[in-house]
Amino acid sequence: MPGRPLRGGALPDRAVMLQTARVQWEEGDRRVEAARSDATRYRQLAALVDTVVDELRRRVGQSYTLDDLAGAYDSSEDWVREVVTDALPARQARVGVGDSVAIGDAAFARYARGAVDYAP
């Protein structure tokens, strides 16, 4: 789930938090991409990723750092789930709220590429 290792207990250093978040973002992106063999499911997942990216744009803005994005990620679990739930296809859905972690992580992975300090 978004934010899970970034919350609670001793606070890790910001570089470790960012690296952990980036690993999760890339894993979510891989999970969404793995659905390509099921065209309908992939199309629905991709549309939901786009919806979460739109929300990130509203929450984080157009100019941001990876650190800014990691800060947004730390508190994203609930709002990502809400955005996904609200945008789920009404009929013949091949995705569900259970996919919200992968969708959110994939959206953060995509949005990270636009950070002013992004480096692969």
C-alpha positions in Angstrom: 0.0 0.0 0.0 1.2 3.5 -0.7 3.1 4.9 2.3 3.3 1.7 4.3 7.1 1.6 5.0 7.2 5.4 5.3 4.9 5.5 8.3 5.3 4.6 12.0 8.3 3.8 14.0 11.6 5.5 13.7 11.7 8.0 10.8 14.1 6.8 8.1 16.3 9.4 6.5 14.7 11.1 3.6 16.9 9.5 1.0 15.9 6.1 2.2 12.3 7.1 2.2 12.5 8.3 -1.4 14.4 5.2 -2.5 11.8 2.9 -0.8 9.0 4.9 -2.4 10.6 4.7 -5.9 10.9 0.9 -5.6 7.2 0.7 -4.8 6.3 3.0 -7.6 8.2 0.9 -10.1 6.7 -2.3 -8.8 3.2 -0.8 -9.3 4.1 0.2 -12.8 5.4 -3.4 -13.5 2.1 -4.8 -12.1 0.0 -2.6 -14.4 2.2 -3.4 -17.4 1.9 -7.1 -16.7 -1.8 -6.8 -17.5 -1.1 -6.0 -21.1 -2.0 -9.6 -22.1 -5.6 -8.9 -21.1 -6.4 -5.9 -23.3 -9.6 -4.9 -21.5 -8.1 -5.1 -18.0 -5.0 -3.2 -19.1 -7.1 -0.5 -20.8 -9.2 -0.1 -17.6 -6.0 0.0 -15.4 -4.4 2.6 -17.7 -7.4 4.8 -17.5 -7.4 4.7 -13.7 -3.7 5.4 -13.7 -4.4 8.5 -15.8 -7.1 9.5 -13.3 -4.7 9.3 -10.4 -2.1 11.2 -12.3 -4.6 14.0 -12.9 -5.3 14.1 -9.1 -1.5 14.2 -8.5 -1.2 17.2 -10.8 -3.9 18.9 -8.7 -2.3 18.0 -5.3 1.4 18.3 -6.1 1.4 20.9 -9.0 3.3 21.2 -12.2 6.7 21.9 -10.8 7.9 19.5 -8.1 10.8 17.4 -6.8 10.9 13.7 -6.1 11.0 14.6 -2.4 7.7 16.6 -2.8 6.2 13.6 -4.6 7.4 11.2 -1.8 5.8 13.5 0.7 2.5 13.2 -1.2 2.9 9.5 -1.4 3.2 9.1 2.3 -0.4 10.2 2.8 -1.9 8.9 -0.5 -3.4 5.5 0.4 -6.9 6.8 1.3 -7.3 9.4 -1.4 -5.9 7.0 -4.1 -8.4 4.4 -3.1 -11.2 7.0 -3.2 -10.2 8.3 -6.6 -10.1 4.7 -7.9 -13.4 3.8 -6.4 -15.1 6.8 -7.8 -13.7 6.2 -11.3 -14.2 2.4 -11.6 -16.0 1.4 -14.7 -19.7 0.7 -13.9 -20.1 -2.2 -16.3 -17.9 -5.2 -17.1 -15.1 -4.0 -14.8 -12.0 -6.1 -15.0 -10.4 -4.0 -12.2 -11.5 -3.3 -8.7 -10.6 -1.4 -5.5 -8.1 -4.2 -4.8 -6.0 -2.8 -7.7 -5.8 0.6 -6.1 -2.3 0.0 -4.7 -0.8 -0.9 -8.1 -2.7 1.9 -9.8 -1.5 4.5 -7.3 2.0 3.3 -7.4 2.0 3.2 -11.2 0.6 6.8 -11.3 3.4 8.0 -8.9 6.0 6.2 -11.1 4.7 8.0 -14.2 4.4 11.4 -12.4 8.0 11.0 -10.9 9.4 11.2 -14.5 8.3 14.8 -14.6 10.1 15.9 -11.4 12.6 18.6 -11.8 15.3 16.4 -10.2 14.2 13.1 -11.8 17.0 10.7 -12.9 16.3 7.1 -13.9 
